[in-house]
Amino acid sequence: MARSERMSTFDAAWLQMDSPENPMVITGVLWLDRPLRYADLSDLLSQRLIGPYPRFRQRVVYGVLGEPRWAVDPKFDLRLHLHHIGLPAPGGQPALQNLVSQLLSSPLEMSRSPWQIHLVDGYLGGSAIIARLHHALADGISLARVLLSLADEVDDVTLDAEPGSTEEPSSMRSVLRDPASAGEKLLDLGRSLRNEPDRVFDVARQGGTTAAVVGRLLTMSDDPPTPLKGELGPLKRAVWSSGAPLAEIKSLARRLHGTVNDVLLYALACALGRYLRQRGTPQREVRTLVPVNLRPADKPVSRDLGNHFGMVFVPLPVDHLPPKQRFDEVRRRMKALKDSTEPALTYALLNAVGRTPLQFEKLFTDSFGAKASLITTNVPGPTAPLHLAGAELRGVLFWVPQSAGVSLGVSLFSYAGTVWWGVSADAGRIPDPEALVEGMSDALDQLRSSLNDGSC
C-alpha cells in the first residue's frame, strides 16, 4: 500500500454514514456578477486550495483491517474535479436551482479525492460556482472558510458562527482537550444508564453537569412523525430566497431585544408551523440540529482540514402563536443554549462512536437523528464584498447533508449586507420546498408589520 495516514474517527464517521439516499456531501453555491474564466478558476484552485490543503490531492484507501485512510492520489488531475458547464437561457435562479438539485442527488466519485467544483456560465449575466465536498474532508464551516479564501481579499476573509461562540466556555475545555477520552467516558455512562434505566431521570435532574447533559440527551423523546421525516429517496431539491437586507434583520432584532439569529430562527419556526398545518400535521414544536463551530475563528483552518464541530438540539415553537410571544420563546430557548456544553459533548460522543462497529454507529446516528426534524446551519460571512479574479461575489449558500431519516436542511448565510435562506430537501418527503422559503419571507414581513402597527 502507498504511504497513507489513518483518518480520524470523527471524519470516518461521516464516510461510513454515506448512503445512496443521502450522500454525506456538503454543497456550496456562490454566484458572481460577471463571467469567470475556467483558466482563472483553475489557477485559483491550484494556488489557494490544493497548494495550502494537501487533503484535496488525497483519496480514501483502506488499511489491512478495513480502516479508512488518506493517501495521495497518484493520478490526481485537477481537470477531473473542475467541470465547466452552462445554464440554458435565460439563465435565471430556477435554472440554477434545478442544476444544484441534480447535483445534490449525485454521489461523488470515491476512487479519487472526494470533491468536485462546477463552474457554471450564464447565470444572470455572470457565473456561478457549485462546490461539492465530502464531509469526511472537513465540516461545513471550515469548508466555507476554505472556499471563500479563493477571494482576492484572502487575508480579510473571516467567519464567525452563531449560535455557538468560538470562545470555548470553561465547561467545554476539559472535553475539548481530550475528546476521545471524554467520548469513551460518555459512552460508558450511556451504557450504564441503558443497563440501569431507573438512573436516567436522576442523572437528567442533576444541574449543570456533563452527566446531566448526557442524561437529557438520553431521555429526549424522538421528534414526532411529520412530512419532514421518514424514508428517504435519491432525489433532492434545492431552492433559496432572493435575499433580504441584513440591516433590516438587525433592526428587527434590536427592537425585540434579540439577535439576528433569533429573528431568523423565529422566521423558520413560523414557516415550519404553517407548512405542517397546511399538510394536516400541526405540532407544538419540532427540533432542529444546529452545528456549532468549535474552532477559533481568528485562527486559520488546519492544513489537514477535518471535522471540529458540535451540535445542539434547538426546539422551535411551531404552533400558532402571536409574533411577539413566538419570538420571545425562540429568544429564551436560544439564550438557554448559549453556554451549553452540548456542542462539545456531541463532538466527543461522535468521536467515540467512530471507534465502534459500523452496526453500533448506525444505531447511534439513527437514534440521534430521530430526535430532530431538520438541520439548520447559520453562518455570518464576510461583511465586505469579495472578488474572485476580479469578479464580485454576489451571494453564498452552504448546505450540510442530512441523515437518519431527516429530510430537510436549511441554510442561513449573511454576506456583504444581505441574508439568504435556502432549503435542501428530499424530493419525495418535501416536494415543495419553495413553501418554506416563502414562509420565512412572509414571517419577517408579518413581524415587521406587527412592530410598526403596535400589535406585536
PyMOL commands that set and color helices and strands:
alter all, ss='L'
color gray80, all
select helices_A, chain A and resi 9-16+38-50+54-57+78-80+93-104+140-148+154-156+170-177+179-195+197-205+210-219+246-255+260-278+323-337+342-353+358-369+434-452
alter helices_A, ss='H'
color red, helices_A
select strands_A, chain A and resi 4-6+25-32+58-62+68-72+82-86+115-123+126-134+236-240+244-245+285-293+309-317+374-380+387-388+391-399+408-415+418-426
alter strands_A, ss='S'
color yellow, strands_A
deselect
rebuild
show_as cartoon
